[in-house]
């Protein structure tokens, strides 16, 4: 009898571990890294859910395109809205299941599948010790006679690179090719992703880099560096939104729903500014770090819905490739 009791007690931790529900979230590397928001979000949610939140790093859309309905993911984080149509066509995502408001997002957003959790304005960040009186439009930037170099990301591999060509195309239409033809002489290099671009910029390889307005706040807060400034265009700035989506699976529905609602809580939203260096979609501005409140803002927000961006994307990429090859 005693032996049976001891055997049962020995198994208790194993049984308890087996019964702990697991929520699997696919998220980009930067989100999951030790300096990203992932660890803090994991800790905060696990205190509420009595579960094991498991982040899987990598590009969420690419991973689920390979896995399809056999995926282990319950939630996808870090999707770009320029790829919404591609994600929706996979037919693996479920409706959010609740109504929501996003008071701090500068565009109207209504979608039953994709939930924004943060955003920023796409912008060029420049070294203000090397560039004085910077241009205020893409035309001025393209025609600027000064000899400085810019680093951008490839629109075929980078969401921010894609957002840039959509930004220019949405403003200039058929004249976008001419803008790129003139800009090409100022492009030092085109990188596969944002991290490589920004690393080259901060190491002094170029005077300007494609990034986000909120990158300026990072330098001020994390590095006490006042030399990195966002370039504000009079034409307006492209709004870059990061999205979450719930995978359509019969198990873990309650836990997935709980996490999707958690995204819009102050607890989640307060983690975003100083860990993902973006604006939160719901946390009121007065609760943002003062450096975020004081960032320069464009007078106009530019946004292309999924259908519009999909319609012009291939043309915009083709124009960019032709202009850059000359």
Secondary structure, DSSP 8 states (H G I E B T S, - for coil): -HHHHHHHHHHHHHHHHHHS-EEEEEE-HHHHSTTSSHHHHHHHHHHHHSSEEEEEES-HHHHHHHHGGG---SEEEEEEGGGHHHHHHT--EE---S----TT-SS----SSEEEEEEEEEEEEEETTT--S--SSHHHHHH--S---EEEE-TTT-HHHHHHHHHHHHHHGGGHHHHHHHHGGGEEEEESSHHHHHHHHHTTS-SEEEEETTHHHHHHHHS---SEEEE--TT-EEEEEEEEEEE--SSSHHHHHHHHHHTTSHHHHHHHHHHH-SEESSS-GGGS-HHHHTS---S-EE---HHHHHHHHHHHHHHHHHHHT-
